[in-house]
Amino acid sequence: MQLDPTATTPLVTQIVQGLAAEIAAGSRAAGARLPSIRQFAQAHGVSVFTVVEAYDRLVAQGLLQARPQAGFFVRARAAQPSEPPPQGFDAQWYLHKIFEHRHLAIKPGCGWLPPEWLYEDGLRRALRALAAEPAPGSGYGDPKGHPPLRARLAEELGCTPAQVLLTQGSSQGLDVAVRRLVRPGDAVLVDDPGYANLLLALRLQGAVLLGVPRTAEGWDLDVLAGHLSAHRPRVFFTQPRLPSPTGASATLAQRQRLLQLAEAHDLTLVENDIYVDLDPAPLPSLGELDGLARVVRLGSYSKTVSPGVRVGWLAAPADLADDFARLKMLAGLTSAELGERLVLSVLQSGGWQRHLKALRQRLAQAHERVAAALAARGFTLFAQPGGGMFLWARHAALPDALPLSNAAAREGIMLGPGHLFTPDLRTSPWLRFNVAWCEDERLWRFVDDALNRPRA
């Protein structure tokens, strides 16, 4: 295979097209093993990131099969469109291993706040107060989590404590929801673009992902209605508030219309509401509007207290909450009561609400600065939410964000290439910018150099 780094066609696309042609022509027979990622990269003078992306697209297309500890093999036949995506290797897992290492000093593509933006003083005070309390007993604790914290959450969420389950971050909440609500081969609605970790979990579960395009106001409800009529999905995993990666919250009218469609089509909504504390003008959640009749609502304290405090929550109809608790116990018994008690102490501190107010103001100011910096460089913004962490932007000179992200990683900069947030891992020109990590001038020098670099 001959690759041309000077061509207008991205190297990833050249590899995908080249290997697909070889498979179609029979020169790579069914069952044949491909070179490893590093072997292919060395042989063709490209980065491992490029090969990872190409191989994963071929896996998603049903042309390759990933076998753990063995490598990549040509599939006996291409998967039919109605089949779930092949399971196994996924570029998101590999790229997370690379990009989330702390040696990357500049992280505008990450999904968390800088340490100095978090409630560090309050967390230290809570730790000291917790140290003075009696230690937890020798048992594992309540399967649904620390009862006082659940009671506080139930009061805030307008439900009963029996409907609240504490989890090890929102990731465990999403995991138990996926395992309870989705079977291999099920058609499942997701935001497009959407929450990357959720998309990965659904692929691993064997779901067939049906993307619902996000708009600056919410969702393309015509596409959603078409999916409901054609595929009869039973669940929609979505993020109405300050979603990753676009940051554009759904309007109240859109939320109400979504609930009407859910009622008409017997659809369960899983609402990932992890950014609720960052919302400067919070609208009612789907769970609040629905009274948790057909909505499962999730949240987390990782975004505002600390990512190291792995405490999240899930609120659901009582029967589902019991099912989720059983799945939680099967995966890891009870969650850590020490962490839950620590979070409760933080929430009860006098400075917690002041911290949130200051954090929202700081994020709003960062949004203004970063939006202006991107616009000045010719980027088009998907929306300007003015709150939360994210801006979603594209540039006409960058038809594929992956090469720029690869080059940035070599310079110690973590970007968020758009394909990671798409249901089908398709090539994307979009980039996710976390406004809290865009203060470093080295980021903008890199972007300016990349945009000014001559192109073939």
Secondary structure, 3 states (H helix, E strand, C coil): CCCCCCCCCCHHHHHHHHHHHHHHHCCCCCCCECCCHHHHHHHHCCCHHHHHHHHHHHHHCCCEEEECCCEEEECCCCCCCCCCCCCCCCHHHHHHHHHCCCCCCECCCCCCCCHHHCCHHHHHHHHHHHHCCCCCCCCCCCCCCCHHHHHHHHHHHCCCHHHEEEECHHHHHHHHHHHHHCCCCCEEEEEECCCHHHHHHHHHHCCEEEEEEECCCCECHHHHHHHHHHHCCCEEEECCCCCCCCCCCCCHHHHHHHHHHHHHCCCEEEEECCCHHHCCCCCCCHHHHHCCCCEEEEEECCCCCCCCCCCEEEECCHHHHHHHHHHHHHHHCCCCHHHHHHHHHHHHCCCHHHHHHHHHHHHHHHHHHHHHHHHHCCCEECCCCCCCCEEEEECCCCCCHHHHHHHHHHCCECCEEHHHHCCCCCCCCEEEEEHHHCCCHHHHHHHHHHHHCCCC
